[in-house]
Amino acid sequence: MTQNTPDATPGTGKGAGDARDKTPEPSGVDLARVALRAAKEQARARGDAAQQRKQARRGGGLRSGARADGRDPMALGSAINRLLTERGWETPAAVGGVMGRWPQIVGDDLAKHCVPVKYDDDPAERVLTVQCDSTAWATQLRLLAPQLVARLNQDLGHGTVRLIKVQGPGGPGRRFGPLRAPGSTGPGDTYG
């Protein structure tokens, strides 16, 4: 005798909840599909890892996607400004710009005869070395040095240049050849 209960299925004698809980066992074809899917995912992961290693060897790293990030191309001026800021090269670059604009800063007459040679950016020194083509222009530049330092610091920022070192005209370079005596300075040691 069978009783009709809400859980019972007519004619089976089993509850409906038992049929829903029980899942069919995967067959051989289903097991093969699962194994194939897992193998494809592993192969894809190995391929992605190999691609990343290959790009790292080439120095490329990961490629940029659809959104903007630090790897995207940028304008040359922006890239140079970023590099100057990251490396701390603002002051030497500014002084280099002054050397390029030397005629506008000191005037055409002085610029024809006096040329900036180097800048020592040591914080204790901050010396701009200028070479003149005659002693008269060197003397003139020594007299104008305080005003020139003030003008440069106004252009570059306070304290960028503390001193201007003026060099006069240099003599010809010393040549050393096979006929020189060791330790000799040449004609300068006799006549100088």
TORDREN-480818 format. One record per residue (C-alpha): chain; residue in three letters; residue number from 0; x, y, z. Coordinates in nm, 3 decimals. Layout:
BEGIN
<lumtor chain="A" resn="Ala" resi="NUM" east="X" north="Y" up="Z"/>
...
//
This chain:
BEGIN
<lumtor chain="A" resn="Met" resi="0" east="0.000" north="0.000" up="0.000"/>
<lumtor chain="A" resn="Thr" resi="1" east="0.139" north="0.333" up="-0.096"/>
<lumtor chain="A" resn="Gln" resi="2" east="0.059" north="0.651" up="0.069"/>
<lumtor chain="A" resn="Asn" resi="3" east="0.044" north="0.978" up="-0.113"/>
<lumtor chain="A" resn="Thr" resi="4" east="0.260" north="1.222" up="0.073"/>
<lumtor chain="A" resn="Pro" resi="5" east="0.367" north="1.559" up="-0.060"/>
<lumtor chain="A" resn="Asp" resi="6" east="0.726" north="1.435" up="-0.101"/>
<lumtor chain="A" resn="Ala" resi="7" east="0.642" north="1.113" up="-0.267"/>
<lumtor chain="A" resn="Thr" resi="8" east="0.627" north="1.074" up="-0.642"/>
<lumtor chain="A" resn="Pro" resi="9" east="0.333" north="0.866" up="-0.752"/>
<lumtor chain="A" resn="Gly" resi="10" east="0.434" north="0.529" up="-0.880"/>
<lumtor chain="A" resn="Thr" resi="11" east="0.805" north="0.541" up="-0.783"/>
<lumtor chain="A" resn="Gly" resi="12" east="0.798" north="0.517" up="-0.414"/>
<lumtor chain="A" resn="Lys" resi="13" east="1.091" north="0.766" up="-0.391"/>
<lumtor chain="A" resn="Gly" resi="14" east="1.078" north="1.124" up="-0.274"/>
<lumtor chain="A" resn="Ala" resi="15" east="1.116" north="1.407" up="-0.526"/>
<lumtor chain="A" resn="Gly" resi="16" east="1.391" north="1.564" up="-0.313"/>
<lumtor chain="A" resn="Asp" resi="17" east="1.605" north="1.253" up="-0.358"/>
<lumtor chain="A" resn="Ala" resi="18" east="1.588" north="1.280" up="-0.737"/>
<lumtor chain="A" resn="Arg" resi="19" east="1.700" north="1.644" up="-0.739"/>
<lumtor chain="A" resn="Asp" resi="20" east="1.998" north="1.585" up="-0.509"/>
<lumtor chain="A" resn="Lys" resi="21" east="2.134" north="1.302" up="-0.713"/>
<lumtor chain="A" resn="Thr" resi="22" east="2.340" north="1.410" up="-1.020"/>
<lumtor chain="A" resn="Pro" resi="23" east="2.426" north="1.169" up="-1.294"/>
<lumtor chain="A" resn="Glu" resi="24" east="2.781" north="1.033" up="-1.297"/>
<lumtor chain="A" resn="Pro" resi="25" east="2.994" north="1.184" up="-1.576"/>
<lumtor chain="A" resn="Ser" resi="26" east="3.043" north="0.943" up="-1.860"/>
<lumtor chain="A" resn="Gly" resi="27" east="3.366" north="0.886" up="-2.053"/>
<lumtor chain="A" resn="Val" resi="28" east="3.291" north="1.164" up="-2.306"/>
<lumtor chain="A" resn="Asp" resi="29" east="3.218" north="1.415" up="-2.030"/>
<lumtor chain="A" resn="Leu" resi="30" east="3.539" north="1.324" up="-1.847"/>
<lumtor chain="A" resn="Ala" resi="31" east="3.733" north="1.371" up="-2.170"/>
<lumtor chain="A" resn="Arg" resi="32" east="3.582" north="1.719" up="-2.218"/>
<lumtor chain="A" resn="Val" resi="33" east="3.675" north="1.823" up="-1.864"/>
<lumtor chain="A" resn="Ala" resi="34" east="4.031" north="1.693" up="-1.909"/>
<lumtor chain="A" resn="Leu" resi="35" east="4.063" north="1.872" up="-2.246"/>
<lumtor chain="A" resn="Arg" resi="36" east="3.941" north="2.202" up="-2.098"/>
<lumtor chain="A" resn="Ala" resi="37" east="4.192" north="2.174" up="-1.810"/>
<lumtor chain="A" resn="Ala" resi="38" east="4.476" north="2.095" up="-2.052"/>
<lumtor chain="A" resn="Lys" resi="39" east="4.388" north="2.397" up="-2.269"/>
<lumtor chain="A" resn="Glu" resi="40" east="4.389" north="2.627" up="-1.965"/>
<lumtor chain="A" resn="Gln" resi="41" east="4.729" north="2.496" up="-1.854"/>
<lumtor chain="A" resn="Ala" resi="42" east="4.871" north="2.540" up="-2.205"/>
<lumtor chain="A" resn="Arg" resi="43" east="4.735" north="2.895" up="-2.222"/>
<lumtor chain="A" resn="Ala" resi="44" east="4.892" north="2.976" up="-1.883"/>
<lumtor chain="A" resn="Arg" resi="45" east="5.228" north="2.834" up="-1.996"/>
<lumtor chain="A" resn="Gly" resi="46" east="5.206" north="3.033" up="-2.321"/>
<lumtor chain="A" resn="Asp" resi="47" east="5.126" north="3.356" up="-2.135"/>
<lumtor chain="A" resn="Ala" resi="48" east="5.419" north="3.300" up="-1.900"/>
<lumtor chain="A" resn="Ala" resi="49" east="5.653" north="3.229" up="-2.193"/>
<lumtor chain="A" resn="Gln" resi="50" east="5.530" north="3.543" up="-2.372"/>
<lumtor chain="A" resn="Gln" resi="51" east="5.596" north="3.756" up="-2.063"/>
<lumtor chain="A" resn="Arg" resi="52" east="5.948" north="3.612" up="-2.026"/>
<lumtor chain="A" resn="Lys" resi="53" east="6.016" north="3.680" up="-2.393"/>
<lumtor chain="A" resn="Gln" resi="54" east="5.897" north="4.040" up="-2.364"/>
<lumtor chain="A" resn="Ala" resi="55" east="6.098" north="4.089" up="-2.045"/>
<lumtor chain="A" resn="Arg" resi="56" east="6.413" north="3.972" up="-2.228"/>
<lumtor chain="A" resn="Arg" resi="57" east="6.342" north="4.224" up="-2.504"/>
<lumtor chain="A" resn="Gly" resi="58" east="6.286" north="4.492" up="-2.244"/>
<lumtor chain="A" resn="Gly" resi="59" east="5.926" north="4.539" up="-2.345"/>
<lumtor chain="A" resn="Gly" resi="60" east="5.750" north="4.417" up="-2.035"/>
<lumtor chain="A" resn="Leu" resi="61" east="5.376" north="4.421" up="-2.044"/>
<lumtor chain="A" resn="Arg" resi="62" east="5.200" north="4.614" up="-2.315"/>
<lumtor chain="A" resn="Ser" resi="63" east="4.961" north="4.898" up="-2.251"/>
<lumtor chain="A" resn="Gly" resi="64" east="4.592" north="4.826" up="-2.269"/>
<lumtor chain="A" resn="Ala" resi="65" east="4.289" north="5.037" up="-2.347"/>
<lumtor chain="A" resn="Arg" resi="66" east="4.328" north="5.268" up="-2.046"/>
<lumtor chain="A" resn="Ala" resi="67" east="4.601" north="5.526" up="-1.991"/>
<lumtor chain="A" resn="Asp" resi="68" east="4.887" north="5.429" up="-1.764"/>
<lumtor chain="A" resn="Gly" resi="69" east="5.260" north="5.497" up="-1.718"/>
<lumtor chain="A" resn="Arg" resi="70" east="5.360" north="5.279" up="-2.013"/>
<lumtor chain="A" resn="Asp" resi="71" east="5.175" north="5.485" up="-2.273"/>
<lumtor chain="A" resn="Pro" resi="72" east="5.369" north="5.697" up="-2.522"/>
<lumtor chain="A" resn="Met" resi="73" east="5.411" north="6.062" up="-2.429"/>
<lumtor chain="A" resn="Ala" resi="74" east="5.527" north="6.378" up="-2.599"/>
<lumtor chain="A" resn="Leu" resi="75" east="5.904" north="6.425" up="-2.618"/>
<lumtor chain="A" resn="Gly" resi="76" east="5.900" north="6.745" up="-2.412"/>
<lumtor chain="A" resn="Ser" resi="77" east="5.700" north="6.576" up="-2.136"/>
<lumtor chain="A" resn="Ala" resi="78" east="5.933" north="6.277" up="-2.137"/>
<lumtor chain="A" resn="Ile" resi="79" east="6.241" north="6.501" up="-2.109"/>
<lumtor chain="A" resn="Asn" resi="80" east="6.086" north="6.708" up="-1.828"/>
<lumtor chain="A" resn="Arg" resi="81" east="5.996" north="6.388" up="-1.642"/>
<lumtor chain="A" resn="Leu" resi="82" east="6.350" north="6.255" up="-1.684"/>
<lumtor chain="A" resn="Leu" resi="83" east="6.504" north="6.583" up="-1.562"/>
<lumtor chain="A" resn="Thr" resi="84" east="6.282" north="6.580" up="-1.256"/>
<lumtor chain="A" resn="Glu" resi="85" east="6.340" north="6.212" up="-1.173"/>
<lumtor chain="A" resn="Arg" resi="86" east="6.720" north="6.240" up="-1.205"/>
<lumtor chain="A" resn="Gly" resi="87" east="6.754" north="6.581" up="-1.034"/>
<lumtor chain="A" resn="Trp" resi="88" east="6.902" north="6.748" up="-1.339"/>
<lumtor chain="A" resn="Glu" resi="89" east="6.692" north="7.068" up="-1.331"/>
<lumtor chain="A" resn="Thr" resi="90" east="6.977" north="7.301" up="-1.229"/>
<lumtor chain="A" resn="Pro" resi="91" east="7.239" north="7.165" up="-1.475"/>
<lumtor chain="A" resn="Ala" resi="92" east="6.981" north="7.175" up="-1.754"/>
<lumtor chain="A" resn="Ala" resi="93" east="6.885" north="7.533" up="-1.666"/>
<lumtor chain="A" resn="Val" resi="94" east="7.251" north="7.636" up="-1.666"/>
<lumtor chain="A" resn="Gly" resi="95" east="7.295" north="7.460" up="-2.000"/>
<lumtor chain="A" resn="Gly" resi="96" east="7.005" north="7.667" up="-2.131"/>
<lumtor chain="A" resn="Val" resi="97" east="7.181" north="7.981" up="-2.008"/>
<lumtor chain="A" resn="Met" resi="98" east="7.494" north="7.877" up="-2.194"/>
<lumtor chain="A" resn="Gly" resi="99" east="7.282" north="7.848" up="-2.507"/>
<lumtor chain="A" resn="Arg" resi="100" east="7.128" north="8.194" up="-2.448"/>
<lumtor chain="A" resn="Trp" resi="101" east="7.457" north="8.355" up="-2.346"/>
<lumtor chain="A" resn="Pro" resi="102" east="7.440" north="8.639" up="-2.605"/>
<lumtor chain="A" resn="Gln" resi="103" east="7.092" north="8.745" up="-2.485"/>
<lumtor chain="A" resn="Ile" resi="104" east="7.202" north="8.746" up="-2.120"/>
<lumtor chain="A" resn="Val" resi="105" east="7.536" north="8.932" up="-2.142"/>
<lumtor chain="A" resn="Gly" resi="106" east="7.491" north="9.119" up="-2.469"/>
<lumtor chain="A" resn="Asp" resi="107" east="7.640" north="9.064" up="-2.812"/>
<lumtor chain="A" resn="Asp" resi="108" east="7.968" north="9.254" up="-2.751"/>
<lumtor chain="A" resn="Leu" resi="109" east="8.062" north="9.057" up="-2.443"/>
<lumtor chain="A" resn="Ala" resi="110" east="7.938" north="8.727" up="-2.591"/>
<lumtor chain="A" resn="Lys" resi="111" east="8.171" north="8.764" up="-2.891"/>
<lumtor chain="A" resn="His" resi="112" east="8.475" north="8.769" up="-2.662"/>
<lumtor chain="A" resn="Cys" resi="113" east="8.369" north="8.568" up="-2.353"/>
<lumtor chain="A" resn="Val" resi="114" east="8.232" north="8.213" up="-2.363"/>
<lumtor chain="A" resn="Pro" resi="115" east="8.100" north="8.002" up="-2.072"/>
<lumtor chain="A" resn="Val" resi="116" east="8.314" north="7.691" up="-2.042"/>
<lumtor chain="A" resn="Lys" resi="117" east="8.171" north="7.488" up="-1.753"/>
<lumtor chain="A" resn="Tyr" resi="118" east="7.947" north="7.496" up="-1.449"/>
<lumtor chain="A" resn="Asp" resi="119" east="8.034" north="7.327" up="-1.120"/>
<lumtor chain="A" resn="Asp" resi="120" east="7.701" north="7.233" up="-0.962"/>
<lumtor chain="A" resn="Asp" resi="121" east="7.851" north="7.120" up="-0.632"/>
<lumtor chain="A" resn="Pro" resi="122" east="7.624" north="7.283" up="-0.367"/>
<lumtor chain="A" resn="Ala" resi="123" east="7.926" north="7.428" up="-0.186"/>
<lumtor chain="A" resn="Glu" resi="124" east="8.072" north="7.579" up="-0.504"/>
<lumtor chain="A" resn="Arg" resi="125" east="7.820" north="7.661" up="-0.781"/>
<lumtor chain="A" resn="Val" resi="126" east="8.081" north="7.829" up="-0.997"/>
<lumtor chain="A" resn="Leu" resi="127" east="8.035" north="7.930" up="-1.361"/>
<lumtor chain="A" resn="Thr" resi="128" east="8.369" north="7.936" up="-1.546"/>
<lumtor chain="A" resn="Val" resi="129" east="8.396" north="8.180" up="-1.838"/>
<lumtor chain="A" resn="Gln" resi="130" east="8.693" north="8.207" up="-2.075"/>
<lumtor chain="A" resn="Cys" resi="131" east="8.775" north="8.533" up="-2.254"/>
<lumtor chain="A" resn="Asp" resi="132" east="8.982" north="8.578" up="-2.569"/>
<lumtor chain="A" resn="Ser" resi="133" east="9.187" north="8.870" up="-2.432"/>
<lumtor chain="A" resn="Thr" resi="134" east="9.299" north="9.001" up="-2.094"/>
<lumtor chain="A" resn="Ala" resi="135" east="9.111" north="9.327" up="-2.153"/>
<lumtor chain="A" resn="Trp" resi="136" east="8.778" north="9.143" up="-2.190"/>
<lumtor chain="A" resn="Ala" resi="137" east="8.864" north="8.924" up="-1.890"/>
<lumtor chain="A" resn="Thr" resi="138" east="8.914" north="9.238" up="-1.680"/>
<lumtor chain="A" resn="Gln" resi="139" east="8.587" north="9.382" up="-1.809"/>
<lumtor chain="A" resn="Leu" resi="140" east="8.402" north="9.062" up="-1.719"/>
<lumtor chain="A" resn="Arg" resi="141" east="8.557" north="9.058" up="-1.369"/>
<lumtor chain="A" resn="Leu" resi="142" east="8.419" north="9.409" up="-1.315"/>
<lumtor chain="A" resn="Leu" resi="143" east="8.072" north="9.302" up="-1.438"/>
<lumtor chain="A" resn="Ala" resi="144" east="8.068" north="8.971" up="-1.244"/>
<lumtor chain="A" resn="Pro" resi="145" east="7.845" north="9.082" up="-0.951"/>
<lumtor chain="A" resn="Gln" resi="146" east="7.575" north="9.218" up="-1.185"/>
<lumtor chain="A" resn="Leu" resi="147" east="7.604" north="8.906" up="-1.403"/>
<lumtor chain="A" resn="Val" resi="148" east="7.565" north="8.675" up="-1.100"/>
<lumtor chain="A" resn="Ala" resi="149" east="7.252" north="8.868" up="-0.997"/>
<lumtor chain="A" resn="Arg" resi="150" east="7.110" north="8.845" up="-1.350"/>
<lumtor chain="A" resn="Leu" resi="151" east="7.181" north="8.470" up="-1.374"/>
<lumtor chain="A" resn="Asn" resi="152" east="7.023" north="8.402" up="-1.034"/>
<lumtor chain="A" resn="Gln" resi="153" east="6.720" north="8.604" up="-1.137"/>
<lumtor chain="A" resn="Asp" resi="154" east="6.691" north="8.385" up="-1.447"/>
<lumtor chain="A" resn="Leu" resi="155" east="6.773" north="8.048" up="-1.287"/>
<lumtor chain="A" resn="Gly" resi="156" east="6.663" north="8.084" up="-0.928"/>
<lumtor chain="A" resn="His" resi="157" east="6.829" north="8.222" up="-0.617"/>
<lumtor chain="A" resn="Gly" resi="158" east="7.168" north="8.068" up="-0.534"/>
<lumtor chain="A" resn="Thr" resi="159" east="7.218" north="7.880" up="-0.860"/>
<lumtor chain="A" resn="Val" resi="160" east="7.539" north="8.070" up="-0.942"/>
<lumtor chain="A" resn="Arg" resi="161" east="7.749" north="8.201" up="-0.652"/>
<lumtor chain="A" resn="Leu" resi="162" east="8.067" north="8.294" up="-0.832"/>
<lumtor chain="A" resn="Ile" resi="163" east="8.192" north="8.359" up="-1.183"/>
<lumtor chain="A" resn="Lys" resi="164" east="8.546" north="8.241" up="-1.241"/>
<lumtor chain="A" resn="Val" resi="165" east="8.705" north="8.432" up="-1.530"/>
<lumtor chain="A" resn="Gln" resi="166" east="8.987" north="8.279" up="-1.730"/>
<lumtor chain="A" resn="Gly" resi="167" east="9.206" north="8.478" up="-1.963"/>
<lumtor chain="A" resn="Pro" resi="168" east="9.327" north="8.361" up="-2.300"/>
<lumtor chain="A" resn="Gly" resi="169" east="9.509" north="8.031" up="-2.287"/>
<lumtor chain="A" resn="Gly" resi="170" east="9.843" north="7.971" up="-2.450"/>
<lumtor chain="A" resn="Pro" resi="171" east="9.898" north="7.700" up="-2.707"/>
<lumtor chain="A" resn="Gly" resi="172" east="9.856" north="7.347" up="-2.581"/>
<lumtor chain="A" resn="Arg" resi="173" east="10.165" north="7.169" up="-2.458"/>
<lumtor chain="A" resn="Arg" resi="174" east="10.284" north="6.903" up="-2.695"/>
<lumtor chain="A" resn="Phe" resi="175" east="10.490" north="6.615" up="-2.578"/>
<lumtor chain="A" resn="Gly" resi="176" east="10.708" north="6.447" up="-2.832"/>
<lumtor chain="A" resn="Pro" resi="177" east="11.014" north="6.224" up="-2.853"/>
<lumtor chain="A" resn="Leu" resi="178" east="11.260" north="6.517" up="-2.830"/>
<lumtor chain="A" resn="Arg" resi="179" east="11.135" north="6.649" up="-2.495"/>
<lumtor chain="A" resn="Ala" resi="180" east="11.331" north="6.598" up="-2.178"/>
<lumtor chain="A" resn="Pro" resi="181" east="11.139" north="6.419" up="-1.902"/>
<lumtor chain="A" resn="Gly" resi="182" east="10.994" north="6.669" up="-1.654"/>
<lumtor chain="A" resn="Ser" resi="183" east="11.049" north="6.965" up="-1.890"/>
<lumtor chain="A" resn="Thr" resi="184" east="10.764" north="7.208" up="-1.943"/>
<lumtor chain="A" resn="Gly" resi="185" east="10.907" north="7.323" up="-2.273"/>
<lumtor chain="A" resn="Pro" resi="186" east="10.995" north="7.682" up="-2.357"/>
<lumtor chain="A" resn="Gly" resi="187" east="10.787" north="7.806" up="-2.064"/>
<lumtor chain="A" resn="Asp" resi="188" east="11.047" north="7.690" up="-1.810"/>
<lumtor chain="A" resn="Thr" resi="189" east="11.321" north="7.891" up="-1.978"/>
<lumtor chain="A" resn="Tyr" resi="190" east="11.142" north="8.209" up="-2.086"/>
<lumtor chain="A" resn="Gly" resi="191" east="10.842" north="8.215" up="-1.855"/>
//
